[in-house]
């Protein structure tokens, strides 16, 4: 592992930036008067799509090891769970390459969108705020934001001078069934230079659970006996005895004498029905056989199955989440020069994460004998440097020019036990420039350029994808108009994406990709996205809006070029280099009421995907114990509702109370659901197979949920609690057979804290953070590992947070 920081490029970039600083402001400014100067306009402020911002006080109650778990209380957002150490935001049923994840305004090198067992290298515990955009943000960020975007702000590169020359906070926490964590943050300034430093260390050996790690369905003979895909997902090995049930309709020929003389003759001759009386012949039958009048060629043979024994492919332990260890470390530093008309700065971050994938053991591998049932462990590290600057020219129509650049080097190694089997590493460079303007009092907007280059390298005996290169660039514009109580938005983006597979030394597996990969190892896509929105505020307390987005996304490299066993998703995964871009057309209707101490929000959305890319079932295996799946396309419809009500109460001497009620549901299903099709019509046959093999709904669809939350504050006290009901999934898809109903559950969380203020700047807070207080067995339907690993049981984290 290369743990060295790439300091030389950072030094060079910083030195090269200094002349620009000097030209922007070459005088000392001991006192900067910013009265009358508005805060710099940012592109993300112009887009008024549905969004939720979690501030630092809210994050104190919701922070978790993964980004997905941290934001899962936002309506319409679920945690796409891959164990306690891994979880992606799933917005309105979309996740992975359809949800753009950024840190301080630039996309992270997030290979977890390609391989779900890999980490998302952001630290929610160090965030100042997290913004979740639930509407399509493709105009601002490209096709990877067709399902929304999540931005984590850490103030790595300061854009203003801090109030004091030196300050920060230190947090220490630990407890029962939760990681032991140490976190620090320091901020300060020397003259016009502002600096930032933060770090985190979190470690846990394993998580406890309230029962078996595997779902009861994994040991239910009625579920397992006739469901081989479920046996693979549960990672159980069954010894099944099969016997063919005799049915005369399965046989083409019958003995002539039996037709004439009947059962009495058969018994007198001592003949068996199967073989002696009824038979099938590949050639001409003997003269004493004739056509069976009851023969039905469409009737499949009937098989009886008896389960003789059932055992786990890998050891499991009652009350313990197998292989759930985690050790995360991070360190970040940044410095900026703050001038009268802008700033420029640079930041460097280092991220290390070593953890186990709970309950997972590979059933097939080429890494060596004896490694086939060992647990998967991940060793991930990332080095990222980022630079940004903002300049505010002295012209009325141009508010500011902002640029951001980043270089990210990420390495992800996968082990079976201690045996290396696969790595997925990436190097990426990206740049973004925005011209944020206010040409008139009624108008503001942004014009920008995006550029990114990424190379993914893989190695090891079990790599499932060739090395790839990706280049993309885009031009975008977004304008907002205000007139009286009306507000409108218009946005447009044009971009190009080019993917190339580097085939030297790569041997594709047997399957779909193998036949096309050599001839179609390079694909280029031209993408266009538009948005339009109208908002009407007839009263100061109420507003209503309508929004339309047309967004395009190019296929990801794994969707095009994957061609081997992908243990992370328990699948022999094969891409299709012929895939087209997918196009999403979304209508969204929303309303908001803010009256006195009441806030009510409601949203309805409807999305039609043309050529939606999905990983389709084939019902076959290549003899390696993993289901063989192919990336395919089909028209898909998504629609759902989000409701949220908040009520604030001023209790006088008893403090302040906030109550919250929320609910959301979503459906994701194929547009076409044919009951039959002609195999001679390829397109109709593809639609029929999708409906038959993947079901009437997307497999792993998030469940409907509703909940209540209470938050109380008085003096230095803070108490918050929430209870969320996750209903049993009624809209289940198929994994060849219909998904198993794992039932619903209630999650109860609570937070208690008290802050003692020593003076204006120094305070000490102690807190208790409890999760899953009911200690229930919770298996999210949208979790890849739902059959193998439930959510952790009851946990209690106690800590101290010192601010100075």
Secondary structure, DSSP 8 states (H G I E B T S, - for coil): ------HHHHHHHHHHHHHHHHHH--S--SS---TT------HHHH--SSEEEE-HHHHHHH--SSHHHHTTTSTTEEEEESSTT-EEEEETTB-GGGSEEEETTEE---GGGTSTTS-----GGG-SEEEEE-S--HHHH-GGGTT-EEEEE--SS-SS--SSSEEEEEEEEEEESS-EEEEEEEEEEETTEEEEEEEEEEEES-EE-SS-SS-GGGG-HHHHTT-HHHHHHHTEEEEEEEEEE--GGG-SEEEHHHHHH-HHHHHHHT--TBTTTEE--SS---TTEEE-TT--TTS--EEEEEEEEEEESS---TTEETT--EEEEEEEEEEEEEETTEEEEEEEEEEEEEEEEEEEE-S--SS-TT-TT-EEEEEEEEEEEEEEEEE--S-SSEEEEEEEEEEEEEEEEEEETTEEEEEEEEEEEEEEEEEEEEEETTEEEEEEEEEEEEEEEEESTT--S-EEEEEEEEEEEEEEEEETTEEEEEEEEEEEEEEEEE-TT----SSTGGGTTTTTSEEEEEEEEEEEEEEEEEETTEEEEEEEEEEEE---HHHHH-EEEEGGGTEEEE--TT---EEEEEEEEEEEEEETTEEEEEEEEEEEEEEEEEEEEEEEE-SSSSEEEEEEEEEEEEEEEEEEEEEEEE-GGG-EEEEEEEEEEEEEEES---S---TTSHHHHHHHHHHHHH-SS-TT----EEEEEEEEEETTEEEEEEEEEE---SS--BSSSB------EEEEEEEEEEEEESSSS-EEEEEEEEE-TT------TT-TTTTT------EEEEEEEEE-
